[in-house]
């Protein structure tokens, strides 16, 4: 792979514009079917557990595929990998459109996930390989625009399609990604970073099994799957220690700054993922809003985040990722506290405070992605950023499992937030306050612990 200085600036900028469009489609494809699950359940006469595999299966394959494609960029040309992924995504969409059984729907979603998982891998790799370190924040901020818009448009479009058309028409959206292939093939470099490297597929399969069984354990609360995940993890660790060219080099985890930032990313993403899970639940259960109306309430936060995403990236470049991380923490805490206080009141206040939370979540992802990227050697970028993407998925599944268990039928009698309205919204208000405290605790911990490691590393270099 050529260095940043060899890459024409116009290629990087062009790739960012195409990537934003692709991310919008990818994020929409991942979230739209959540809205359609009740309708699909009725059409095929499925139980909630059965129909949930449309989402669960997609999530598992998507998470595993992100790190797999990240690793494969070391040996194969990124433009060929992306072409393959988008073609598989489109093939899955066609299968979904012509499907007549629930089994075909599952096959279609798995095919979609296999193809779409190339997108998060490249979304983190492109800003690193095509932009200098002092410009990566802006590039990562630009990609956050696509994520924000996809998050906003997904539920709204799904709500209207489900209400006025056939839910199978949701499979049409990913087909639009086909128009991006010629542009990617023009601007993406053709050479892999290490074409002679051998891929340790045995290690890759063990890692995939570890992650898949872990996600199954989290989403379905199955202890057996958790045990399988632990066993496969042990085998994976043994494999990477003994293989001549391991799927993930143990030296990556001996990089203390990388490991520290990856750990930080996992915990703060688990905290911030409380928003996209809790808010639809709150608006549905307490406000009795339809999916389309829920999307409209969440739309302003996504639009503001899309408008200000690049600003966050510029702050990371000019003032450092630590500054952006603290700003993101402040926004998150403001959002959590505001939503806790507004829960049950006018949905306008909910929409207003959600802006702070979603913007904080986006800035946090930019800050941590920039921090992780600076700790990686060029040969480690593919798998290192792939692991970050996979960690985000595991964090989201962990947050969903924990928060879902807290949303039981019993209503708490005590209010943790004295200015909240109480009543049916008390449970949500309490959880949001706990998340605010957790976000504050993380920011303090990062300040005391992780930044100390950065300063120690700088002294070593000096």
N, C-alpha and C positions, 0 to 999 in steps of 0.2 A: 504493500500500500504506500502510496506517495505521501510525503509529509504535507503538513498544512501549507507550507510556503509554496509547494508545487501545484496546489489546487487553485484554479482561477476563482477569484472572489465571486464572480457572477454565478458559478456553478453552485456554490454554497447557498447563495441567496435564492436562486431558483428552486433548489431542493427544499428549502424551508417553506416556500409558498405551496409547493406541491404536497409537502408533508402535512401542512395544516389541513388541507382538503381531505387527505387520506385519513388523518386522525379523526376528523369529524365523522366520517363514514364508519370508521372502526368503533369509536365509542358509542355511536348510535346503535350499531349492530349488536353490541354487547348488552345494551340496556333496554332496547325496545321490547324484547320478548317478555320482560318482566310484566309489562302492562297487559300483554295478550294471554298470559297464563290462564286466567279464569275462563276465557272464551275457548282456548284449546282444550282445557279440562272438560268443558261441557261437550265439545264436538266429539271427543274420543272417549268420553265417559271414564275419565281418569281420576284417581285420588290426588290430593295435593302433593303427596310424597312422590307419586309417579310422574306427574307433570313437571315437578321441580327439576327433573333431570335435563330438561331443555336448557336451563340456566346452569345447573351444577356441572353437567358434562362439559359445557362450553368453557366454564371458568377453569376447570382442571386442565383441559388440553391447552387452553390459552396461556395459563401460567407456566406450564412445562415448556411449551413451544418457544416462549420468549427467551429463555436461557439457552435452549437448543440452537435457535437461529443465531443468537449472539455468538455462540461458540463456532458455528459453521462459517461465520464471516472471516475467520482466520484462514480457512482453506479454500473457500469458494467465493467467487465474485459477488459482491453485495447486490449488483443489479440483476444477476441471475437468480439469486435467492429471492429477491423481492418479486421478480416476474413470476417465479414458481408459486410463491405464496399467494399473490393476487389472483392467479389463475385457479388455484385450489379453492380459494375463498369464493370465487364466482361459480365454480363447478358445484360447490355445496349449496349456493343460493339457487341454482337451477334445479337441483334435486329437491330442494324445499318447495319450490314453486309447483312442481309436478307431483308432489308427494300425495299419497292417498291413505297412508297408514301412519300410526304414531312412530313405528320403527324407522320409517323413511325420514321422518322429521328429526329424530335423534341422529341418524347418519348424516343428514344435511348439516345439522348444527356442529357436529364433530368435525366435518370437512371444513366448515367455515372457520372453526377455531384453529385448526391446523394452519390454514392459509393466513388468517388474520394475525396470528401470533408473531409473524415476521415484522409487523408494523411497530409494536412497542420496542422491539429490539433495535430496529433501525432508527426509531425516533430518539433514542438516547445516544446511539453511536454517531449519527450524522453530525450533530452539533460539536462532537469532540474531534472527529476526523477532518472536518471541513472548516473549523474555526479555531483560531488561536485561543489559548487559555483565557486571555483578557476579554474575549468576545463571546465566550460560551454561555455566559449568563443570559445575554440578549437572545442568543439562538434558542436556549432552553425556554426562555420566556415566550418566544414566538410559538413554539410547539404547544405551550400551555393554552394558547388561543384556540387551537383545534380541539383540545380536550374539553375546554369550557363550553364551546359552542355545541359539541357533540352531546355533552351532558345535558345541556338545555333543550336542544331540539329533539332528542330521543323520545322522552315521555310524551311530548306534545304531539309529534308526528304519529307515534304509536297509538295514542289515544284517539286521534281522528281517523286513522286507518282502520282501527278495530271497530270504531263506532259506525263508520259510513261505508267501508269497503270490506273486503275479505282480509283476515289477518295474514294470510299467506303473502299478501302484497308487501309485507315487511321484508321479504326475501329479495325484493327488487333493489332496495337501497344499496347493498354492497356491490351490485353489478356496476354501479357508477365508477367504482375504483378501476375498472378496465381502461378508462380513458387516460389514466395517469401513467400507464406502463411505458408508452413511447417517451414521455418526459423523463421518467426515471432512467431509462436506458440511455438517454442522451447525456444526462448530467452526472449520474453515478459513475465513479471510477470502476473500471473493469477488473483491476487486479486485486486479489485477496492479499492480506498482510503476510501470510506464511503459506504459500501454495504447496510446499513440500511437507507440511506438518501432517502427521497421521492423527486421525480423530479416534479417541478411545470410546467407541460406541458402547462397550460393556459398562464403562463408568457412567456414560450418559443414560443408559437404560436404568441403572441403579438409582441415579439421581431422579429420573422421571418417576420411578416407582415410589421413591421416598416422598416426593412432593405430592403425587396423586393420592397416595394413601393418607397423607397428613390432611389434605384438603377434604377428603372423604370423612375423616374422623371429625374435623371441625364442623363441616356443614351438616352431617347426619348424626353427629354425636355417637360414633361407633368406636368403642374401646378396642375392638379387634383390629380395626384399621390403624389405630394409633400404635398398637404393638407391632404391626407389620412395618409401619413407617420407621420405628426405632431400629428394627432388625435390618431393614434395607439401608438405613443411614450408617450403621456399623459396617456393613459390607462395602458401602461406598467409600468410607474413610479408609478401610483396608486397601481398597482398590487403588485409590489415588496415591497412596504411600508406596505401592509396589510397582505400578505401571511405569513403563519407560517414558511414555508421553501421556500423562493422566488427563482426563477430561477437564479437571480443574487442578492446577498446580497447587500443592500445599503452601508454596511460597506466597500465594495470594492472601491466604488467611494469616500468614505470619507478618503481613504488612499491617502494623498496628493502627495506622491512621485509617486505612481502608476498612478494617474490621470494626473500628470504633464508629465510623460514620455509617456503615451498613447497619450496625446495631441501633444507632440513633434513628436512622431512617425507618426501621421496622416499628419501633415503639411510637414515634410521633405520627407515622402514617396510620397506625392502628387507632390512635386517639382521634385524629382528624377524620378518619373514615366513619366516625359516629354520625357525622352530618348527613351524608347521602343515604344512610340507612334509617336514621331516626326521623328525619323530617317528613319523608313520604308517609311513614307510619303515623306520625302525629297528625298530619293533615287529613289522612284517611280516617283514622279512628276517632279523633276529637272533633274535627271540623266536618267530617263526612263529605269530603271533596272527591270528585271523580278523578281518574288519572290525568285527564286533559287539563283540568283546573289546577291540579297539583303541579303539573308542568308549568303552567302560567305563573303560579306563585314563585316557583324556583327560577323562572326565566331572568328576572332582573339581576340576580346574583351572578348568573352565568355570563350575561352580557357585559356587566361591569368588569368581571374577571377577564373576559376576552379583550376588553379595551385597555386594561391596565396590566395585562400579562407581560408585555414587553418592558414596561416600566420596572417591574420586579427584576427582570433579567438585567436591565441596565444598572440597577442598584447593586446587584451581585457583582457586576464587573467593576463598578467604580468604588464601592465601599466595602466589598468583600462579602462572601457568603454568610459569615457569622452575623453581620449587621442585618442582612435580609432575614436570617433565621429568627433573630430577636423581634424584628418587625412583624414577621409572620406569626410568631407566638402571641404578640400583643393583639393582632387582628383576630386570631383564633379565640383567645380568651374573651375578647369583647363580644364576639359572635355567640359563644357558648352562654355567657352570662346574660346577654340581651335576649337570646331565644328562651333561656330558662325563665326569665321574668315575663316575657311576652306570651309564653305558651298558654293557649286558651283564650287570649284576647283577640283583637282584630288581626286578620291575616296580613294586613298591610304592615303591621309591626314585625310580624314573622318574616315577611319578604325583605324588610329593611335590615334587620339584624343578620339575616342569612347572607347578605352581601359581605359583611365582615368575615364571617366564618369561611365562606367559599373562597374569597380572595386570600385569606390567610392560609388555607389548605394549598392553594395553587402556589403561593410564594414559598411555602415550606418545601414543596416538592422541587421547585427550582433551586432553592438554596442547598438542599441535600444532594441533588443530582450534580450540581456544580462542585460541591465539596468532595463527593466521591470521585468524580472524574479527575480531579487534580491529584489524587493519590495513586493513580494507575499508570503503569508503563504502557507504551503504545501496543505492545504485544498482548496486554491484559485487558484492553478496552472492551472487546467483544463479550467475553465471558464475564468480566467484572460488572459491566453495566447490565448484562442479561440477568445476573444474580440480583442486582438492585431491583429490576423490574419484577422478577419472581418474588422477591421479598415483599414488595408492595401488595401483590396479590394475596400472599399468605397473611399479611397484616390485615387486609380487608376481610378475609374469611374469618380470621380470629376475632376481629371486632364484631362482625355480624353474629358469630356464635355466642360471644359473651353478652352482647347487648340484647340479642334475641331471648336469651334465658332470663334476662331481667324484666322483659316485657310480659310478665305473667298476668293472669286474670285478677290477682289480688291487688287492690289499690293501697299504696302506703298511706298511713295516717299522718305521718309527720312531714312537714315541708322543710327541705333543706334551704330553700331560698325564701326568706321571709316576705319578699314583695311579690312573689308569684300569686296567681289567682287561686291555686288549689283546685280541688274537685278532680275531674277526670284527667286533667293535664298534669297533676302532681307528679306522677311517675316519670313523665318525660322531663319535667322541670328538674327533678332531682338528678336524673342521669346526666343532663346537660351541665349542671353545676359540678358534678363529679368530674366530667370531662374537662371543664375549665380548670379545676384544681390540678388534674393530671397534666394539662398543657403547661401550667405554671411550673409545676415540679420538674417537668422535662427541661424547660428553658433554664432553670437554675442549675440542674444537673449538668447540662451541656456547658454552661458557663464555668462551673467549678471543675468538672472532670475532663471533658473532651477538649476544651480549649487549652488546658494545661498540657495535654499531649501534643497539641500543635506547637505550642511554644517550646517544648522540649525538643521536638523534631527540628525546629528552626535553629535552636542553639547547636544541635548536632551538625547541621549543614554548615553553619557559620564556622 
